[in-house]
């Protein structure tokens, strides 16, 4: 077999293993290992593994991932999600569909603490969904709004996926954080607008608006100030240059612990659960790192990425057409793969292709930041896109009374807003980059 054939066979074998529900890390590692043997032999494989695994997991920059995940896990166990939702609901409850809008805003706010899409969706849904159904929201709108709102955990700092992309492409994590804010804000506004249109066209999906007394609004606002304090101290310090992202994550952990203890929401059992969740998820991420490194090393030996880049370069087609094709590829891949695996598997191959093209005269750093935001945006879409959509499955597990097909119908308007946002980001890179240029 030619090296190109071996590379394609590895990729196909990986997809087959994923299709039969083999864990993602193993599904990448096994084809990669056999491909490495086919290309170089057993002894080179053993020599590679001797240093590659340690070299991957011993990188200091990776410590930022479990630190931010622990901060989010403590926030989950500490009951901060309910305070966020109550405040958002008090703020928007005066509008028809306001509680669904509040769920989206609560997801955005909690995602900026937890950094995890799954944690954001599951936590806010457990708080918001029973209340939405109790006052008369349709199952379609309630589940679709919360599943969609939870996807913002992919994009909003401290998104774990965003940090992984920055580490893989050797980009400044602080700049990646800054580049994500405006697209995330556009996403939240788009989702709220979609809810407003849905309830205007079909009022039966949401009950009539209920005005909230000013005293209740003030009371709920007072309960969320600790969350704002965490955000300001951690990210203000990072962007102000007072400490690095890793140091900021450590400080955030201390603040979150102090606040949850002061609120009497944290005990020994909850803290142990937060640590255990962080350890399990971090272990899964690092195993995926190892599996992705294995198959990427084998693909590099097969010269498949190089030949792909040469092929694209010789096609003499518009770079923008290539970018659109890459985005469509990610949407299709998102139907069968989670966002972390997508990033780890594809970025080492596709990143050099994109960096070798000219997009609006962007420099290397701007191009890398822009491409990262585009990928994360498509990952958001993949979280709710049929026929898989991880967030839809999470919501289905929490809302057993709503058929999954109803949730898929409900996410269609949100997918339309996502498509418009992606088109905006592709056509106008400054949407993601202007804040980076302004603050750095």
Secondary structure as UniProt FT lines:
FT   HELIX           3..19
FT   TURN            20..21
FT   HELIX           24..40
FT   HELIX           42..57
FT   HELIX           60..62
FT   HELIX           63..77
FT   TURN            78..79
FT   HELIX           80..92
FT   TURN            93..94
FT   TURN            96..97
FT   HELIX           98..114
FT   HELIX           117..134
FT   TURN            135..136
FT   HELIX           139..150
FT   HELIX           151..153
FT   TURN            154..155
FT   TURN            157..158
FT   HELIX           160..168
FT   TURN            169..170
FT   HELIX           173..201
FT   HELIX           203..205
FT   HELIX           214..239
FT   TURN            240..241
FT   HELIX           245..262
FT   TURN            263..264
FT   HELIX           268..302
FT   HELIX           304..314
FT   HELIX           319..334
FT   TURN            335..336
FT   HELIX           339..355
FT   TURN            360..361
FT   HELIX           364..382
FT   TURN            383..384
FT   TURN            386..387
FT   HELIX           390..398
FT   TURN            400..401
FT   HELIX           404..427
FT   HELIX           430..439
//
